[in-house]
Amino acid sequence: MSNFTDKLKAAIDEKESFVCVGLDPRLNRIPDHIKEEVVKEYGKTKEAVAEIFIKFNKGIIDAVHQHVPIVKPQIAFYEQYGHQGIRAYEETIKYAQKKGLLVIADAKRNDIGSTAQAYADGYLGEVDFWEESEFGFGADALTVNGYLGIDGIQPFIDSCEDYGKGIFILVRTSNPSAGDLQDLETDNGKVYETMAELVNDWRIESKGKNGYSAVGAVVGATYPQEAEELREVMKESYFLVPGYGAQGAGAKEVIPAFNEDGYGAVVNSARGIIFAYERKPWQEQFSAEEYQEASQAAVKAMRNDINETLDEYGKLPW
Ligand SMILES: O=c1ccn([C@@H]2O[C@H](COP(=O)(O)O)[C@@H](O)[C@H]2O)c(=O)[nH]1
C-alpha cells in the first residue's frame, strides 16, 4: 500500500506545484450563466444547487488539474444543502480523482474512538460492511481535530495505514482569533505547541518512503513565525497551509512551512482561485463566462509566485 505522502510528493513533482485549490462553492458567487441554465431545468430547488455546484466545480477542476497536485473541498459549503449538497460533494471528489487529483476532505472530524472509527470509515475507508461496494466519500486525506487525544485519532491513523490515506490535524489555524485558545500557556508550552508535540508522536506509525508521515498538520499561512517554529517540531509531517490569497497571506508567509528539502507543505487557496473572475487583477481580463480561464490564470500565478519565492530562499526542489 503506497503511503499518502509518497503519492502527494509524486503529484507535486509531476505538476511542479505546491498549490491546493479549495473547492468551496458559494451560490451567490457562481457565474449567472451556470445558474440560469440549471434553474431552467430544475427550478430553484436544492437539486438545482447540487447541479450548479457540480457543473461549476467540474469547470474549475478542468481548468486547474494540470497545474496542481491536490484539491480541498470544504464540506460546510455542501452540507448546508442537505443530501443534495452531499451528493455534489461526493461527485466533486470522484471527478477530481478521475482527473488525477488527490483530494483532501476538509471536514475537521473527530469524536470518541468508536465514533471516530465511523468518521474514518466514511471519509477514508474503502470497502463497506458487505465488502462489495465503495465506502463513503473515498477521499485521499481528511482534516481532523486532535482535541480528543489518541483514542480519537487512532482510527484515522489506521485508515492511513490500511488504505494509504492521509490526515491533517489542526495545530495552528489561520483565523484571527486562533490564539484565544491556541496561545494559552500549559505546562508543556502553548496549546498549539503541545498539539504539535502530539502530532509528532502520532506520526511515527505511518511513514512513507520519502520520510514523511501520513499524519500531517494544518498550519495557517497567516502565522509565519509560528509556522517556522512548528516546522522544527514536526519535521516529518506535511503541512496543509490555508490563508494564502483571500485571508491576506502571500508567498513569503508560506515559506517557513516548507522544509529545507523544499517539500513538506501544500498551500491552499479557495476564493482566490475559484472566484478569480470577479477578483483583482483577473476581473479586468476575464468575464464571468470566462471563469475557467480566470481560475487557470490565477492558479498558474500562485504556483509561480510560490516556486519563485522558494527559489529565492534556496528551497525549490527542481
Ligand atoms: O485554519 C484553517 C483551517 C481551514 N481553513 C479552510 O481553508 C479554506 C480557506 O479558504 P480561502 O477562501 O482561501 O480563505 C476554507 O475552506 C477554510 O475553511 C482555513 O482557512 N484555515
The ligand as a MOL file (V3000), in Angstrom:
LIG
                    3D

  0  0  0     0  0            999 V3000
M  V30 BEGIN CTAB
M  V30 COUNTS 21 22 0 0 0
M  V30 BEGIN ATOM
M  V30 1 O -7.0010 27.1010 9.7930 0
M  V30 2 C -7.7470 26.9130 8.8170 0
M  V30 3 C -8.2900 25.6690 8.5210 0
M  V30 4 C -9.0460 25.5410 7.3970 0
M  V30 5 N -9.3080 26.5960 6.5780 0
M  V30 6 C -10.1260 26.3480 5.3720 0
M  V30 7 O -9.3270 26.6460 4.2120 0
M  V30 8 C -10.1310 27.3330 3.2400 0
M  V30 9 C -9.6110 28.7270 3.0220 0
M  V30 10 O -10.3570 29.3660 2.0250 0
M  V30 11 P -9.9420 30.7870 1.3960 0
M  V30 12 O -11.1290 31.1430 0.5620 0
M  V30 13 O -8.7000 30.5950 0.5960 0
M  V30 14 O -9.7510 31.7260 2.5380 0
M  V30 15 C -11.5560 27.2650 3.7570 0
M  V30 16 O -12.1360 26.0630 3.2970 0
M  V30 17 C -11.3860 27.1920 5.2640 0
M  V30 18 O -12.4750 26.5570 5.8920 0
M  V30 19 C -8.7630 27.8000 6.8720 0
M  V30 20 O -8.9730 28.8080 6.1570 0
M  V30 21 N -7.9870 27.9300 7.9900 0
M  V30 END ATOM
M  V30 BEGIN BOND
M  V30 1 2 1 2
M  V30 2 1 2 3
M  V30 3 1 2 21
M  V30 4 2 3 4
M  V30 5 1 4 5
M  V30 6 1 5 6
M  V30 7 1 5 19
M  V30 8 1 6 7
M  V30 9 1 6 17
M  V30 10 1 7 8
M  V30 11 1 8 9
M  V30 12 1 8 15
M  V30 13 1 9 10
M  V30 14 1 10 11
M  V30 15 2 11 12
M  V30 16 1 11 13
M  V30 17 1 11 14
M  V30 18 1 15 16
M  V30 19 1 15 17
M  V30 20 1 17 18
M  V30 21 2 19 20
M  V30 22 1 19 21
M  V30 END BOND
M  V30 END CTAB
M  END
